[in-house]
Amino acid sequence: MPVNDLPEMTALERIIEEHHTDFSVSSHGKVDADGQCFPIYSISIGNPDPAAPAVGFFGGIHGLERIGTQVILAFLHSLATRLRWDHVLHAQLQSVRLTFMPLVNPAGMSRSTRCNGRGVDLMRNSPVQSAERVPFMLGGQRISRRLPWFRGKEGQPMEIENQAVCRQVQDELLAHDFSIALDCHSGFGLRDRIWFPYACSTTPIRHLPEVWALHELFSQTYPNHNYLFEPQSRQYLTHGDLWDHLYLKAAENERRIFLPLTLEMGSWLWIKKNPMQIFSRTGYFNPLPMHRLQRVLRRHLVWLEFLVLAACGHRRWLPEGPARLESSRRAFDLWYRGAAA
């Protein structure tokens, strides 16, 4: 593997090199960062049968948010190590497909910027246009790449990184009847949040009952968890959200269930515990002390492993008939009625 000065890429390539016989590995082209080229990798493992469920894990879409990539790498490392000895895992992988893109934006991470190497915010870069009022600038802007939240020029194709994510989702998730995607971010609030679409609209998604059922399943299984589940629109609206785009694409097939989720880690808590981090660009989005980083990596493994188990057993908890109507009512009461009022 090529030598680079990006530790997260080094860790990813080490996993690929040591476990290449266990995984299916693809490279979706390369991106440039100040003369250094970085590949965009994806890794898949498990049953590719469309009848089997699938789960995708994505990180590093915003280059400043290294912790998202580190969480995915910690889970991937654990999975790869368990393949050596865990016969239960081998049996599990016969009934589920897993795919990983731990470092979607290596150029941005190398430069410690939110945007990619061309100055584009990948989470504002899809063609989705909100019909509702979005916050100025934060909701996405086309004024200049020198300003934050730049969407890219009007009429231009999505950035290469987003095209890679879309291909991977299309091939490895939307090819399955049931799938979940988890995208790991940081930088908002004092609590860890699980966001679901839409970011472009306050209208509930069609699969609101399924999201509610997943939320209930996790809360019943791990009643002491500290995640806050909510639609992203409850916090702010944006143009160009990548997961809105992919959810709408998936919804073209009414029989398909695709649940894209975002883990938004509450970095304000890290700043509260260590106020000096606010003077560091990376410190605003990542836990800097080693003991705190290790604690964060341990804590979220439960959530990632749960998603795999939930996908494997999805037929046992997906609501149907009257239960689906009841789930929809309860979800609307919790997440939308108060906002509407």
GUNUTOR-82311 format. One record per atom (N, C-alpha, C): residue in one letter; x, y, z. Coordinates in pm, whole numbers, plus 50000, padded with zeros to 5 digits. Each point is the difference from the previous one (the first is absolute). Example, Ala and Ser with C-alpha at 12.3 -4.5 7.8 and 13.67 -1.06 7.14 Angstrom:
REM residues 2
A513194943150780 A499115011950000 A500905012050000 S499655010549928 S500825011950006 S499235010950073 
***
This chain:
REM residues 341
M500844988150000 M499165011950000 M500885012650000 P499555010949932 P500805012149994 P500105006750135 V501125006750023 V500215007350124 V499295013549990 N499315004350106 N499375013149999 N500085005850140 D499675013050012 D500095006850129 D498635002050062 L499034991749962 L498675000650055 L499784987550085 P500055001250135 P499964988050086 P498784991349977 E498845006149975 E498794992149978 E500104991949872 M500615005549896 M500204992449877 M501004988750023 T501045002650076 T500974989650032 T499334988550074 A499135003250098 A499304989650075 A499074992149910 L499305006849910 L499094993149909 L500764990849906 E501105004849945 E500784991749907 E500674988350071 R500315001850127 R500564988850076 R498954989050017 I498765003850029 I498924990150011 I499804992949866 I500025007549892 I499824994149867 I501124990249969 E501235004050030 E501154991549970 E499994987250082 E499645001050127 E500044988350088 E498814990849980 H498895005249945 H498784992049992 H499415000049858 H500845001949900 H499495001149864 H499314987249953 T500344988650059 T499354987649958 T498604998650061 D499705007850103 D498694999350064 D499005009849939 F500515011249946 F499145010749953 F500045001249848 S498935005849947 S499995004549862 S500315014950002 V501115003949939 V500495013850008 V499935006649863 S499505012349997 S499955007749875 S500595013850023 S500595005649894 S500485013850002 S499175008049899 H499455011250047 H499125008149917 H500735012449948 G501194998249952 G500785011249951 G500845006350109 K500705010649963 K500895006950094 K499705014949999 V500305006250114 V499845014550014 V501345005950041 D500225012349960 D501285006650026 D499905009350118 A501034999950083 A500125009550112 A501425005350002 D500205011949945 D501315006650000 D501074991049941 G499674993949887 G500974991949928 G500044985550040 Q499304996250106 Q499964986150043 Q498644994149962 C500014988149942 C498774993649955 C499534989650103 F498725000450030 F499414990550093 F498884992349930 P499964986850016 P498894992249944 P498765001050089 I498844997649940 I498744999050073 I499644985250001 Y500134993850116 Y499804985550012 Y498584996650047 S499544988549955 S498834993650061 S500354985550027 I499394994650105 I500244986250042 I498644993450023 S499834987949950 S498744992750020 S500284985750043 I499054994650073 I500124986250048 I498604994850029 G499824987049991 G498724994050032 G499244995849876 N498734996850019 N499154994149898 N499485010549902 P500344999149870 P499545010049903 P498594997549947 D499354989450044 D498664996749953 D499055011750029 P499265005149899 P499085011250023 P498934997150106 A499714987450025 A499024996550103 A500575001850141 A501325000250012 A500635002350130 A500025015150030 P499895004050126 P500095014250033 P501445004949986 A500165013249997 A501335005949985 A500125012250091 V501225002550047 V500295011750084 V501275006649946 G499965013149985 G501165007649954 G500465009950106 F501325001350014 F500595009150098 F500915009849926 F499775013050022 F500695010549926 F500575010250098 G501195005149970 G500635009850087 G500935009249922 G500395011050062 G500965008949939 G499475008149886 I498695001949990 I499445008449894 I500425014550021 H500075004250125 H500575013050034 H501404997650056 G500995005649934 G501394996950033 G500415003850140 L499375010250058 L500355004150136 L499544990050104 E498994992049967 E499364991350098 E500654986149997 R501254999750045 R500794987749994 R499394988950085 I499305003850107 I499474990150092 I499004990649930 G499295005149900 G499084991449926 G500724988749931 T501105003149933 T500834989849937 T500594990650104 Q500445005650111 Q500634991750105 Q499014990250061 V498745004050016 V498984990850051 V499794988449904 I499905003049870 I499804989449900 I501234990949996 L501195005750005 L501214991849997 L500094991050123 A499605005050117 A500024991750121 A499074988149985 F498835002349943 F499044989149978 F500534990349895 L500575005349892 L500534991549895 L501174991650050 H500875005950081 H501114992650059 H499494988750090 S498995003050081 S499424989850087 S499424988649917 L499295003549895 L499394989949913 L501074991349935 A501055006549948 A501064992549932 A500724990650096 T500225004450122 T500684991650099 T499134988150039 R498705002450015 R499084989250038 R499884989449891 L500255003849876 L499924990249892 L500984988550020 R501065002350078 R501004989650021 R499494988850092 W499035003350089 W499654990350103 W498514998750030 D499185009649956 D498605000650041 D499114992749900 H499644987550030 H499164992349908 H498585005449996 V499565006950106 V498685006249999 V499955011349897 L501085007849992 L500075010649900 L499964994249859 H500724989249976 H499994993749868 H498594995449963 A499284994650097 A498614995949975 A499125012149972 Q500235010750075 Q499215012249982 Q500195005949860 L501234999649951 L500295005949870 L499384992249884 Q499494988250026 Q499274992749898 Q498605005749977 S499555008550094 S498655005349988 S499945015249989 V501175006849981 V499995014549990 V501185004549914 R499835011349932 R501085006249922 R500435012750071 L501305001650020 L500545012050064 L500925007149902 T499895013249995 T500895007849916 T500505012250077 F501235004049972 F500655010850075 F500675009849904 M499815012950027 M500815010649939 M500445009150115 P501074996350069 P500395007250121 P500555014049975 L500545002449879 L500695012749974 L499595005149862 V498845006349996 V499445004649872 V500755012149947 N500495008650088 N500615012749959 N501445000950051 P500904991949945 P501385000250051 P500725013249975 A499675006949891 A500665012849974 A499645010250108 G498715000450037 G499585009250105 G500624996550134 M500124986950029 M500604996150128 M501495003150002 S500664998249888 S501435003249993 S500245014950024 R499075008349952 R500145014550015 R499335005550126 S499314991350073 S499225004150118 S498975010649964 T499234997049894 T498925008849959 T498704992149994 R498905006950016 R498684993849989 R499724995749856 C500385008449907 C499714997649858 C501014990249940 N499794996549873 N500954991349931 N501135008449940 G500844993949921 G501155007049944 G499655011149904 R498755000049950 R499555010449906 R499145010550069 G499974999550134 G499285010250075 G498514997850008 V499534987849973 V498564997049999 V499624992250125 D498935004250066 D499454992850115 D499184988349945 L500464988050023 L499374988249940 L498594997650051 M499675005350118 M498644998450051 M499075011349956 R500435008149906 R499155010149937 R500064998649848 N500524989049950 N500394998949860 N499054991949913 S498974993850059 S499084992249918 S499015009449930 P499274995149901 P499055008749928 P498725003150075 V499824995050120 V498775002550076 V499905014950034 Q498845005749971 Q499755014150028 Q498835001050097 S500205006250114 S498935001450097 S498965009949949 A498734996350014 A498915009149965 A499665009250117 E500624997450114 E499765008150119 E501195009050026 R499825009750085 R501065009750028 R501114993350080 V501245001649955 V501164994450070 V500815011550060 P500794997450104 P500835010650059 P501005005449898 F500185013050002 F500965006349910 F501384994050022 M500674996749893 M501344994149999 M499974985650050 L499604997650125 L500014986750058 L499214990049915 G498925004649939 G499174991349919 G500584996949863 G501185005049972 G500654997749871 G500005012649915 Q501155003449942 Q500115012149918 Q500834997349875 R499725007649895 R500764999049874 R500775012849971 I500205008350101 I500675012949981 I501484998149968 S500694992250085 S501454998449983 S500504987950077 R500984993349943 R500654989050071 R500895005150113 R500245013050006 R500795005750109 R499185001450128 L498684998549988 L499115000850115 L499554986050040 P499644998050126 P499584986650044 P498674995949937 W499774986850000 W498764993949953 W499755002249850 F501095000749922 F499885002049856 F499454987349935 R498955001349920 R499314988649939 R500644995249871 G500875008249941 G500474997349865 G499235008749902 K500505001049879 K499385008549901 K498704993949949 E499065008549967 E498714995649947 E500204991849873 G499334988549994 G500024991949879 G501194990649987 Q500965001050092 Q501154991149995 Q499674986550063 P500634989049954 P499774987050064 P500505000150143 M499514990750079 M500474998850137 M501504997050003 E500625003450110 E501444997850015 E500324985049996 I501254996949965 I500424986149982 I499764991850126 E500195006150116 E499794992850126 E498534995950015 N499095009349968 N498584996850011 N499564990049895 Q500575000949881 Q499704990049898 Q500424986150047 A501134999350070 A500464987150052 A499024994650105 V499545008650089 V499034995750101 V498724995349933 C499545007549901 C498754996249931 C500134986549930 R501144997549937 R500204987049935 R500004988850103 Q500685002450111 Q500084989650102 Q498634997150062 V499245010650026 V498654998150054 V499124992749898 Q500095004149875 Q499194993649897 Q500344985249986 D501294996949998 D500434986249976 D499874991150122 E500295005450119 E500114991550118 E498845001250098 L499205010749990 L498885001750092 L498654999649927 L499855008149897 L498715000549931 L499734987749916 A501004991649981 A499784987149932 A499294990250092 H499845003550128 H499384991150098 H498615005150037 D499134991050039 D498635003850033 D499955008650126 F500914997550095 F500055007750123 F501445004150027 S500225012750030 S501365004650029 S499975012150092 I501105001750072 I500225011350090 I501355006149966 A500085013150002 A501295006949986 A500235008450124 L501235000250049 L500385008750111 L501185008649957 D499815013150008 D501055009749965 D500435006950129 C501294999650033 C500505004950128 C500585014049988 H499465009250079 H500445014050002 H500205004650144 S500475012550015 S500125006050133 S499855015149986 G499775006650115 G500035014549997 G498725006950036 F498994993050053 F498745006750029 F499504996050138 G499865009550090 G499314998050126 G500814992850108 L499324998150113 L500604993650117 L499654985250009 R499154995149908 R499584986050003 R500274993549866 D500184986950004 D500124992349877 D498614998049942 R499855003149873 R498704999349936 R500014989749887 I498854993649979 I499774991849882 I498985007449915 W500455005249887 W499135007549910 W499534991149886 F498795002749954 F499494993349881 F499385010549908 P499824997049870 P499475010049906 P498585004350039 Y499655012449962 Y500705007749899 Y500845011250063 A501025004549923 A500665012650031 A499415011349917 C499274996549893 C499495009949907 C498565003950027 S499324993050090 S498575002250019 S499564995850139 T498995006850050 T499404996250127 T498924989449982 T499794995449877 T499034989449972 T500564986550047 P499234992050071 P500504986850042 P500284991049880 I501014991550013 I500324990549894 I498984988650000 R499924993049888 R499034989049987 R500314988750097 H501264998150034 H500394989150089 H500155004550145 L499225010050038 L500015004650138 L499654988750098 P499004991449970 P499714989050094 P501174990550020 E500764997549894 E501154991050010 E501115006450085 V500225013149984 V500995006950082 V499574999750147 W498715002250024 W499494999550137 W500224986250061 A499704989649922 A500164986450051 A501454996950032 L500945004949917 L501424998050027 L500415007550127 H499515012250014 H500265008050120 H499494992950125 E498784994649994 E499434992850114 E500784987350031 L500414993049895 L500754987750019 L501315002750074 F500705010549959 F501265003450066 F499775004450144 S498975008150022 S499735005150135 S499584988850094 Q499294990149949 Q499614988650084 Q501194990850027 T500874998549899 T501154991150016 T501095006350086 Y500205013149984 Y501025007350076 Y499335012050067 P499224997850107 P499215010950060 P500845011250061 N501284997750021 N500845010350061 N500815008049898 H499664998749873 H500745007549899 H499735015050013 N500865008149938 N499885014550012 N499845006849865 Y499564992649897 Y499795005949869 Y498645007149996 L499955010949926 L498755007049972 L499644997649854 F498904993049975 F499534997449864 F499095011549957 E500195004849877 E499155010749949 E500245001949850 P499025005749928 P500255003749860 P500975011849997 Q500885000249902 Q500965011149993 Q499285013349986 S498855000049933 S499265012449978 S499595006750131 R500014992650108 R499645005950128 R501045010150046 Q501224998949949 Q501085009250037 Q500225010949895 Y500074996249874 Y500135009849892 Y499754993149866 L499695008049899 L499744995049865 L501175003849909 T500264991649902 T501085002949905 T499594995849859 H500665006149904 H500004995149863 H501094989349987 G499844991349902 G501114991649955 G500434988850090 D499174995850097 D500414989350090 D500164986949922 L501114993550017 L500304987949924 L499054988650035 W499654998650128 W499144988850040 W498555002449963 D499575012549993 D498695002949942 D499954995249855 H501055003249927 H500074996049858 H499934984949986 L500754992750081 L500024985549988 L498714993850051 Y499405005950103 Y498724994950047 Y498925001649892 L499975011549936 L499025002349894 L500244990649882 K501254997249973 K500334990449894 K499484986150037 A500224996050124 A499544986950045 A498484999049997 A499315011250028 A498554999950009 A499324998049865 E500785000349891 E499434997349868 E499464985749991 N500554991150083 N499504986450011 N499214999050131 E498684999149992 E499165000550119 E500184988050091 R500514989149947 R500194988050082 R501305000550080 R500895008849964 R501315000850064 R499915008250128 I500664995550104 I500125007650124 I501475003750019 F500285012949998 F501365005250018 F499935010750108 L500734997850109 L499985009150114 L501375006650017 P500215011949945 P501295006950019 P499995008050130 L500994997450084 L500115006350131 L501335007350011 T500025010250083 T501245007350028 T500264999950149 L501194995650037 L500465001450138 L500715013450011 E499375009450067 E500575013350019 E500525000950143 M501294998050016 M500594999850134 M500105014250057 G499585001550124 G499925013250061 G501345005150048 S500695007149914 S501365004550033 S500035011350101 W498865006750022 W500015010850099 W500314994650140 L499654987650025 L500314993850129 L501504998750020 W500724996649892 W501464998950011 W500615013650029 I499445010549939 I500495013550025 I499685004350142 K498814996250048 K499625003450137 K500974993950100 K500454987849974 K500934993350090 K501435005249984 N500325005149883 N501355005049974 N499885012949918 P499665011550063 P499705012449928 P501115004749908 M501254996550027 M501095004549915 M499904994449858 Q499204989349982 Q499844994449866 Q499365009749902 I499255009850052 I499315009249911 I500995008249917 F501245000750044 F501025007649926 F500704991449895 S499574987649989 S500564990949899 S498914996649899 R500315001249871 R499004997049897 R499574985550008 T500944990950021 T499634985950013 T499374997250135 G500385007550102 G499474997950133 G498525003150012 Y499485008449912 Y498585003250005 Y499154988249956 F500584990749925 F499224988949943 F500434986350051 N501084999350078 N500544987050038 N500474999950144 P499884988650069 P500574998950135 P501514999049991 L500735008950066 L501455000249986 L500744991450103 P499655000350128 P500724991250094 P499804985349964 M501054992150011 M499944986049957 M498944992150076 H499895002150131 H499024992450077 H498585003049955 R499745012549959 R498655003649954 R499734994249863 L501015000049913 L499864993849868 L499684985250015 Q500724993250087 Q499764985750020 Q498604997450053 R499535008750087 R498654998350055 R498955001749892 V500205009749912 V499055002349890 V499984988049905 L501174994849968 L500074988549909 L499324987850060 R500144997950130 R499344988650065 R498495001850003 R499565012050032 R498575002250024 R499174997349875 H500485004249885 H499164999049880 H500044986349935 L500904991350043 L500014986449945 L498684992850027 V499375002850112 V498724993750033 V498955003549895 W499965012749960 W499015004649902 W500264993849862 L501264999549959 L500324994349869 L499694985149996 E500374993050106 E499714985650004 E498504997550005 F499275008550070 F498544998650005 F499395001049861 L500485009349918 L499435001649866 L500154987349917 V501144993250014 V500214987549928 V499004989550049 L499854998850131 L499074990350057 L498565003249962 A499655012950003 A498645004149964 A499704996949855 A500985002149913 A499804996749858 A499794985149983 C500804992050069 C499864985449989 C498614995450042 G499435006450101 G498704995950052 G498875009249960 H500155007449889 H499035010549968 H498584994949982 R499844987649955 R498654994849979 R499254997950131 R500744999550110 R499374997850131 R499515013150064 W500515011549954 W499615012450066 W499385010549909 L500084998349868 L499375009749911 L498495000050023 P499395011750021 P498555000450029 P499184997849874 E498874993350016 E499094997449889 E498575002350046 G499125003049905 G498575001550029 G499735010350108 P499174996850099 P499675009550107 P501225004650079 A500994991250016 A501215003950074 A500765011049926 R499964999749868 R500695010449923 R499275013450015 L498694999750000 L499225012250019 L500265005950139 E500084991450101 E500265004650135 E501425005950013 S500974993449935 S501365005350001 S500065013649934 S499295001549889 S499975012849930 S499405011050089 R498924996850069 R499355009850088 R500935004350113 R500644990350063 R500885003150113 R501225008049955 A500554996449885 A501155007249946 A499625014449968 F498845001949938 F499575013649965 F499775008450126 D499394994050100 D499775007350125 D501315004450065 L501014991449995 L501285003250065 L500825009949920 W500104997949870 W501005007349920 W499445011549917 Y498685000549981 Y499475010249908 Y498895008450060 R499154994450084 R498865007850048 R500455012050080 G500984998250088 G500505011250079 G500635010749913 A500754995649896 A500655009549910 A498955007849922 A498914992849959 A498955006649923 A499255010250085 A499854996750129 A499315009050090 A500815012550027 
***
